[in-house]
Every structure is written in C-alpha cells, then in structure tokens.
Amino acid sequence: MNLKMILLMFTSIFFISCQDMSAKSYAAGVEVQIKNMVESARQYLMQNGNLPSDCWEEMYGMGYLDISSLDTELWDFECSWDWDESMHSIYGVVSATSKRSNPAGSGHVIEYYIEDGSFAGYGQ
C-alpha cells in the first residue's frame, strides 16, 4: 500500500469518528433536558394529581421546569406519557426532533423510554 492510500484511510476513519462524537455531543444536552422534563412531570403529577397536558410549556409556565430557549429553538419535543395507577409510575416515550436551525441538521430523532430510562436514535 502506498503512503497516499494509508493517509486517505486514516483521514476517513478520523472523519467518521469526529461525526460520531459530534452526534453524541449534540444528543447529550437534549438527553439531560428530556430527563428533566420527566422528573418535572413527576413533581407536577404529585402536586396537581394529573400529568401536564402538553410536553413542557405548561410545566415551564408554572415553574416546574427550567428549559433554555436554545433547547426549544433547536429541538421539537413530544411527550407521549401516561400514569399507570397500579404501578404508581409514569410510562411512555419522550422524543426530541432536531429543527432546521439545529447545527446537527434537521430531522434527527432522539427517543427516551421512561419505563427503563433508555435512549434510542440519534447519537446513541
């Protein structure tokens, strides 16, 4: 193998590694926010007897959740959650989809499965 081919291979591997790290770093911040939403929903439920009617706006407006405007400018959040009376726990999925304004690009989806605390999708 000649030197050019070896350099090309190493450069390609480095580029792919950097893209993967970039996806993980973009995802890490929104993962923290999603976990905060779920925890805030638990507090909201305990004090109000029901889950919020939307994903974050109501909790933010009532002081249960601190969410940065940057997060809401870069990501669309959707909460499909419910309360399981018999298990005394919240279950469902919270997802975040990157917007066009997101440096990571639009359409990347991260899903958080509340029951087991796992993430799937972009950056995983």
C-alpha positions, 0 to 999 in steps of 0.5 A, a space after each residue: 500500500 502506498 503512503 497516499 492510500 494509508 493517509 486517505 484511510 486514516 483521514 476517513 476513519 478520523 472523519 467518521 469518528 469526529 461525526 460520531 462524537 459530534 452526534 453524541 455531543 449534540 444528543 447529550 444536552 437534549 438527553 439531560 433536558 428530556 430527563 428533566 422534563 420527566 422528573 418535572 412531570 413527576 413533581 407536577 403529577 404529585 402536586 396537581 394529581 394529573 400529568 401536564 397536558 402538553 410536553 413542557 410549556 405548561 410545566 415551564 409556565 408554572 415553574 416546574 421546569 427550567 428549559 433554555 430557549 436554545 433547547 426549544 429553538 433547536 429541538 421539537 419535543 413530544 411527550 407521549 406519557 401516561 400514569 399507570 395507577 397500579 404501578 404508581 409510575 409514569 410510562 411512555 416515550 419522550 422524543 426530541 426532533 432536531 429543527 432546521 436551525 439545529 447545527 446537527 441538521 434537521 430531522 434527527 430523532 432522539 427517543 427516551 423510554 421512561 419505563 427503563 430510562 433508555 435512549 434510542 436514535 440519534 447519537 446513541 
